[in-house]
Amino acid sequence: MKRILFILLASVAALTLSAQSKKTQQNPFSIPGHRYATEYWGLPDQYLEHQAWYMLDLADKAFNANPPSTKVSLEREMALLMLDVVAHEPDPAHNPAVLDYLAKRTKLVAEDLEKPLKGKTLRIYKIYNCGLIFRTRDVTVAVDLNGRNGMLIPDDIMSRIVDKTDILFYTHNHGDHVDSHVAALALKREIPVYATEEIFKQDGKVRHIHPDNLWAFEVALPSTKLQVHVLPGHQDAVKNNIWVITLPDGKVVCATGDQWLSNGKDLVWIKDAVTKIPKIDVLAMDCWIHDFDQHLAAFAPRLLVSQHEDEIGGHGIDHREAFWMSIYKYENIYRIGIPYVLLSWGEWYDYK
């Protein structure tokens, strides 16, 4: 009887230890700032998640201590490389560490937008992928504002950002640029939304524009006016508007979207069209665009803001690009002779 009781007690103890061990693996204890489990054998997904917590926390500290500049410091380059590593894992869009980081960084943008902007500064915010905000004391302009329909950036944070936006432009109808949640928030607040006719084509509130040639028009906002030039381009079969916006203080910003036509025909007329538009101060252009050096020479901006690095919502590893690739190309292949800024998620840079 004692032997049977001993065996039963031993079995219960073994099961309890096994359950505790399993619980430890599934819900490892936390250390503030990152996650850690005592053992990862057989848990590769959990390893990558916890590594991401650690790396993104360290990157966040590095970015806070080393804000964006036209000179990429070693500290920023290493922090950007940490983002590259996490973004090029198999499924970063569903990694809790990545989602937490995106929410935290974009919340900083929302908080900054809610503060007054003084002086003659043009502040450029990077939200995600090609989503940018150009802000002066008089106006806040958003282009390709995107949070993957709430999947990557929570709608409550995006709502705060949209609240401080005066106008929204979309370049083309791809999911890493167009966001139905963002557009709905903007239209509900009666914020003008401009796009090609392929974007929300059934929505009569969206102002659809894709002219046959270079076209200029004026937008009257409640407190100011904008001068806008549209260069109607393509991303192969998809229509892509290049937006050139003259802000009230005279500064000119341009967002190219994913402008690239494989047969090269668009580049021919672009080279002519840019001679008929105002001198560009800030150009937002994809790092991956073919004939990059020719496009850059044609637009001839005073500052380049690089886009599309670490796009994690819809592209495979081979087309997520990377900050280390951009740095190498800009410095060694194209050797571009103009200042450029690499903005990570939720950062901003002041152009004066």
Secondary structure, DSSP 8 states (H G I E B T S, - for coil): -HHHHHHHHHHHHHHHHHHHHHHHHHS--EETTEE--S--TT-HHHHHHHHHHHHHHHHHHHHHHS---SS--HHHHHHHHHHHHHHTSS-GGG-HHHHHHHHHHHHHHHHHHTS---TT-EEEEEEETTEEEEE-SS-EEEES---TTTTSS-HHHHHHHHHT-SEEE--BS-TTT--HHHHHHHHHTT--EEE-TTSSTT-TTSEE---SS-EEEEEE-SS-EEEEEEEEEEETTEEEEEEEEE-TTS-EEEE-TT-B-TTSHHHHHHHHHGGGS---SEEEEETT-TTHHHHHHHH--SEEEEE-TT--SS--GGGS--HHHHHHIIIIIS---S-EE---TTEEEEE-
